[in-house]
Amino acid sequence: MNNTADQTADVAVDSRISGTEASSMEMFYRRSHFWGRLTLLVIIIIMSLIPPLYISFVLDAHPGWGVIATGLVGYASFIGIMWVLEPITYYPTLGVAGTYLAFLTGNIANMCLPCSSAAQKSVNAEPGSQKAEVAGVFGIAVASLTNIILLVIMIIGGTYLISMFPPFVEGMFGFVLPSIFGAVLGQFAYRTPKYGVIALIIGMAVLFSPIFSLIKIALCVALTIAVVLFMEKKKGNLE
């Protein structure tokens, strides 16, 4: 009888804990949406429009709507696919709050995403779980703060420091971004090496194929996801 009572009490405690955790995460998501939308609207959209509007209509240096439209079309034709692709592909790793924070601070692929993944790995969090999302937010926040501090230092004295570097050091800067992408690929491929090799083969095939450059990134992502889903389904992991 006592064992049954103890088991019932344990179940009740577990239920209360689960309910508290669910309530906390709901509040976390709700506040993330509120502050994320507010900061993106005020800081990114409004603050980004103030300088060109001031230059155009206060200083009377408006270049003309034709020039603006031409520049917008040219830029969108090159990078426009990323406006849709990045939020979709980065969300599983960044989560709700991490997505808002990453798109607010920028440097998603070369800073926020690797730092989020590193934070999740350091606490042994399962990708896509609530624990991983919270850990990822802390990783992005610390990376963003560090980035701001370094930017302030570099803005103040960076030009002088770079002028002191020998030419061969300056030439190394071109390898920084490929190195970061390679590190991210290696980190994820280490978990499932087979899928890492498949992603690398598909990426190289799409890169050197004679297709329109605008769709290469989207095609590479779509093909990799399709192949992985097909292999998972063949193994019976997906219905």
Secondary structure, 3 states (H helix, E strand, C coil): CHHHHHHHHHHHHHHHHHHHHHHHHHHHHHHHHHHHHHHHHHHHHHHHHHHHHHHHHHCCCCCCHHHHHHHHHHHHHHHHHHHHHHHHHHHHHHHHHHHHHHHHHCCHHHHHHHHHHHHHHHCCCCCCCHHHHHHHHHHHHHHHHHHHHHHHHHHHHHHHHHHHCCHHHHHHHHHHHHHHHHHHHHHHHHHCHHHHHHHHHHHHHHHCCCCCHHHHHHHHHHHHHHHHHHHHHHCCCCC
